[in-house]
Amino acid sequence: MTSTPGAAPIETDAVIVGAGPVGLFQAFELGLLEIRAHIVDSLAVPGGQCVELYADKPIYDIPGIQVLTGRELTANLLKQIEPFKVPMHLNQEVTRVAKRTDGRFDVETSGGTCFVAKTVLVAGGVGSFQPRQLKVEGLEKLRPEQVCYRIPEPAQCAGKKLLIVGGGDEALDAAIQCSSPGSNGAAGVALVHRRDSFNAQLTSIARLGQLREQGAVQFIAGQVAAIEAAAGRLSAVMVLGADGQTRRVAADIVLVRMGVSPKLGPIADWGLALERKQIAVDTEKFETSTPGIFAVGDVNTYPGKKKLILCGFHEAALAAFGVARYVFPEQAIQLQYTTTSTRLHKLLGVNPPTLP
Ligand SMILES: Cc1cc2nc3c(=O)[nH]c(=O)nc-3n(C[C@H](O)[C@H](O)[C@H](O)COP(=O)(O)OP(=O)(O)OC[C@H]3O[C@@H](n4cnc5c(N)ncnc54)[C@H](O)[C@@H]3O)c2cc1C
């Protein structure tokens, strides 16, 4: 959903900051309580870490589902919230949240969308994803297509020598993907990591081993110490090896895959009590130090907190009841089962057979 800059603010019951798995499930739990919500995410697609970091890897600890990938979980969650028609504002970061005199919140995004919301639910995970930067002199002067942090499009790689930096899943996935036959037509793929051991899935490490044996990936143990470039064009990277030797590795593109650094970003400026860069919440309703602002999922902290999707789902269920106190202050909110409640069936647009 896009917004028109300068348009009147959108009035809503709740704004969910973050479309990761917990933000998406939060929308479902709010929907069951008939609380109108909008979701905002700085990324172009929903799914948070599940899609950004491990889209095609298996998850085995979602209750009742033996195995599914990060992408499949996201698709299922999106399907689950369909009945509530929750507007999603992607590609825009929530930059400002401020309490109004009427008790509601002004919420603004980098895309110019403004909300007036009764409540805010921060489901910002590790924050806006910021790839860990490779700090080498002169790198910043190269064009973005010569130093990239995402796997380049095939057309950009064709006939080029690609040098990948990193030793985790992201780096190995990139090396495997870019060196596989018919993938992107790169003229060569080199992988540079501090040492010849990797912090990645065993299957990926095994596949990389095969590709190294076949000569499809050249591995160099060491650190990028300098670049060689003339007239803004990269020609090689100097790698300082663990043996103290510096090697020149020809390269047209440096692909940095050193993981993402957790950056809370603007969330840190909203006046919420933080503990070690996470938002402190109670464990009854997952409310923050500012009444009316809740925090769920990886972004929050409390005694015993575990950064697991299922924990975030539990938090979202209880936070929804906390939000309901602001949205329907006159009503006592009853817990209803989706199995038996005809009201919930109507909301979900389902018509199950009558139980015997
Ligand atoms: C490799 C890997 C494997 C994992 N495997 C498992 C597993 O098997 N089981 C399990 O339970 N957990 C697993 N996890 C952890 C799990 O992915 C997280 O617990 C989960 O993603 C947290 O969900 P979330 O919605 O709280 O946050 P996230 O998934 O981090 O999503 C947060 C979203 O908020 C957005 N955002 C942040 N700040 C703003 C802002 N200011 N404005 C707009 N948007 C914003 C971000 O762009 C992001 O999309 C794994 C994690 C990794 C890295």
The ligand as an SDF file (V2000), in Angstrom:
LIG
                    3D

 53 58  0  0  0  0  0  0  0  0999 V2000
   19.2760  -17.9950   10.8020 C   0  0  0  0  0  0  0  0  0  0  0  0
   18.1220  -17.9130   11.7930 C   0  0  0  0  0  0  0  0  0  0  0  0
   17.3640  -19.0360   12.0570 C   0  0  0  0  0  0  0  0  0  0  0  0
   16.3140  -18.9950   12.9750 C   0  0  0  0  0  0  0  0  0  0  0  0
   15.5850  -20.1200   13.2250 N   0  0  0  0  0  0  0  0  0  0  0  0
   14.5670  -20.0920   14.1200 C   0  0  0  0  0  0  0  0  0  0  0  0
   13.8200  -21.2670   14.4190 C   0  0  0  0  0  0  0  0  0  0  0  0
   14.0980  -22.3480   13.9070 O   0  0  0  0  0  0  0  0  0  0  0  0
   12.8010  -21.1590   15.3230 N   0  0  0  0  0  0  0  0  0  0  0  0
   12.4700  -19.9700   15.9400 C   0  0  0  0  0  0  0  0  0  0  0  0
   11.5360  -19.9320   16.7190 O   0  0  0  0  0  0  0  0  0  0  0  0
   13.1930  -18.8490   15.6690 N   0  0  0  0  0  0  0  0  0  0  0  0
   14.2160  -18.8700   14.7900 C   0  0  0  0  0  0  0  0  0  0  0  0
   14.9510  -17.7430   14.5410 N   0  0  0  0  0  0  0  0  0  0  0  0
   14.5770  -16.5020   15.2550 C   0  0  0  0  0  0  0  0  0  0  0  0
   13.3230  -15.8800   14.6030 C   0  0  0  0  0  0  0  0  0  0  0  0
   13.5730  -15.6380   13.2310 O   0  0  0  0  0  0  0  0  0  0  0  0
   12.9720  -14.5910   15.3220 C   0  0  0  0  0  0  0  0  0  0  0  0
   12.6720  -14.9150   16.6680 O   0  0  0  0  0  0  0  0  0  0  0  0
   11.7570  -13.9420   14.6680 C   0  0  0  0  0  0  0  0  0  0  0  0
   12.0220  -13.5800   13.3360 O   0  0  0  0  0  0  0  0  0  0  0  0
   11.3290  -12.7130   15.4500 C   0  0  0  0  0  0  0  0  0  0  0  0
   10.2280  -12.1840   14.7990 O   0  0  0  0  0  0  0  0  0  0  0  0
    9.8510  -10.6480   14.9440 P   0  0  0  0  0  0  0  0  0  0  0  0
    8.6130  -10.4620   14.1240 O   0  0  0  0  0  0  0  0  0  0  0  0
    9.8440  -10.2810   16.3800 O   0  0  0  0  0  0  0  0  0  0  0  0
   11.0780   -9.8360   14.3190 O   0  0  0  0  0  0  0  0  0  0  0  0
   11.7500   -9.8490   12.8750 P   0  0  0  0  0  0  0  0  0  0  0  0
   11.5730  -11.1250   12.1810 O   0  0  0  0  0  0  0  0  0  0  0  0
   13.1380   -9.3510   13.1030 O   0  0  0  0  0  0  0  0  0  0  0  0
   10.9220   -8.7420   12.0750 O   0  0  0  0  0  0  0  0  0  0  0  0
   10.9690   -7.3920   12.4860 C   0  0  0  0  0  0  0  0  0  0  0  0
   10.5480   -6.5030   11.3430 C   0  0  0  0  0  0  0  0  0  0  0  0
   10.4350   -5.1690   11.8350 O   0  0  0  0  0  0  0  0  0  0  0  0
   10.8970   -4.2780   10.8450 C   0  0  0  0  0  0  0  0  0  0  0  0
   11.2650   -3.0040   11.4900 N   0  0  0  0  0  0  0  0  0  0  0  0
   12.1660   -2.7870   12.4760 C   0  0  0  0  0  0  0  0  0  0  0  0
   12.1820   -1.4900   12.8240 N   0  0  0  0  0  0  0  0  0  0  0  0
   11.2640   -0.8770   12.0360 C   0  0  0  0  0  0  0  0  0  0  0  0
   10.8060    0.4620   11.9270 C   0  0  0  0  0  0  0  0  0  0  0  0
   11.2810    1.4770   12.6900 N   0  0  0  0  0  0  0  0  0  0  0  0
    9.8550    0.7380   10.9860 N   0  0  0  0  0  0  0  0  0  0  0  0
    9.3540   -0.2470   10.1950 C   0  0  0  0  0  0  0  0  0  0  0  0
    9.7580   -1.5380   10.2650 N   0  0  0  0  0  0  0  0  0  0  0  0
   10.6810   -1.8320   11.1850 C   0  0  0  0  0  0  0  0  0  0  0  0
   12.0800   -5.0240   10.2110 C   0  0  0  0  0  0  0  0  0  0  0  0
   12.3280   -4.5480    8.9070 O   0  0  0  0  0  0  0  0  0  0  0  0
   11.5720   -6.4750   10.2240 C   0  0  0  0  0  0  0  0  0  0  0  0
   10.9350   -6.8120    9.0110 O   0  0  0  0  0  0  0  0  0  0  0  0
   16.0010  -17.7620   13.6380 C   0  0  0  0  0  0  0  0  0  0  0  0
   16.7600  -16.6220   13.3530 C   0  0  0  0  0  0  0  0  0  0  0  0
   17.8140  -16.6840   12.4600 C   0  0  0  0  0  0  0  0  0  0  0  0
   18.6180  -15.4380   12.1790 C   0  0  0  0  0  0  0  0  0  0  0  0
  1  2  1  0
  2  3  1  0
  2 52  2  0
  3  4  2  0
  4  5  1  0
  4 50  1  0
  5  6  2  0
  6  7  1  0
  6 13  1  0
  7  8  2  0
  7  9  1  0
  9 10  1  0
 10 11  2  0
 10 12  1  0
 12 13  2  0
 13 14  1  0
 14 15  1  0
 14 50  1  0
 15 16  1  0
 16 17  1  0
 16 18  1  0
 18 19  1  0
 18 20  1  0
 20 21  1  0
 20 22  1  0
 22 23  1  0
 23 24  1  0
 24 25  2  0
 24 26  1  0
 24 27  1  0
 27 28  1  0
 28 29  2  0
 28 30  1  0
 28 31  1  0
 31 32  1  0
 32 33  1  0
 33 34  1  0
 33 48  1  0
 34 35  1  0
 35 36  1  0
 35 46  1  0
 36 37  1  0
 36 45  1  0
 37 38  2  0
 38 39  1  0
 39 40  1  0
 39 45  2  0
 40 41  1  0
 40 42  2  0
 42 43  1  0
 43 44  2  0
 44 45  1  0
 46 47  1  0
 46 48  1  0
 48 49  1  0
 50 51  2  0
 51 52  1  0
 52 53  1  0
M  END
$$$$
